[in-house]
Amino acid sequence: MTCNEIKDKLVEFLDNELSETDRQNIQSHLDNCTDCADELDSLQKFLAGFRKLKTIKPSRNWDSELDKKLTKAQRPPEVEIEILRSAIIGLSQRVQKLEEMRGYVSPFLDGEIMDVEELARYLRMSVDKIFEIIDQIPNFRIGYEYRFVKASIDQWIRSLEQDSYQQRDSYSSEI
């Protein structure tokens, strides 16, 4: 047996939970290995100190007292119902706002919605490059994922082209 195997079985050795053959093999190893013998010695000292600690006995009604505290900590059904009612009202108001915005936002959302990989293919860029300029690209998020509306991307590209033409014209007029 290796030292690691011996050290893994020292507690079982001390508690007499090993077969007689294993006990003899470990004892033989301990007689010849000072590292493992030192490990056994420190383990015996630790256990001796641990056994000297005073044990705490719970009171006779400990479990019933705990049960009472847990019951008291729970909210009454009326409070739970009110919390749920508030949550439902909040959700319905949010849905209503989204439905109202739908009419307002729908021209913006005309067209295909793309994820990052689809946008990269559409713009003929790498996904890494998309993430480098993500703050400049019109996008929205669903959870942690970016989404792009094709019509908005086209409009963004046109604005970039227009800015480029204006810069070029101002540069050529300066010359």
Residue pairs with C-beta under 8 A, 6 or more apart in sequence:
1 25
1 26
1 29
3 29
3 33
3 35
3 36
6 26
6 29
6 30
6 33
6 36
7 36
7 39
9 18
9 22
9 26
10 26
10 36
10 39
10 40
10 43
11 43
12 18
13 22
13 23
13 26
13 40
14 40
14 43
14 44
14 47
16 23
18 26
29 36
30 36
30 37
30 40
31 37
59 65
75 83
108 149
108 151
108 152
109 149
109 151
110 149
110 151
111 149
111 150
111 151
112 149
112 150
113 147
113 148
113 149
113 150
114 122
114 147
114 148
114 149
114 150
114 153
115 145
115 146
115 147
115 148
116 127
116 130
116 131
116 145
116 146
116 148
117 127
118 148
119 130
119 137
119 148
119 153
120 126
120 127
120 129
120 130
122 150
122 153
123 130
123 153
130 137
134 146
137 148
137 153
137 156
138 148
138 149
138 152
138 153
138 155
138 156
139 146
139 147
139 148
140 146
140 147
140 148
140 149
141 147
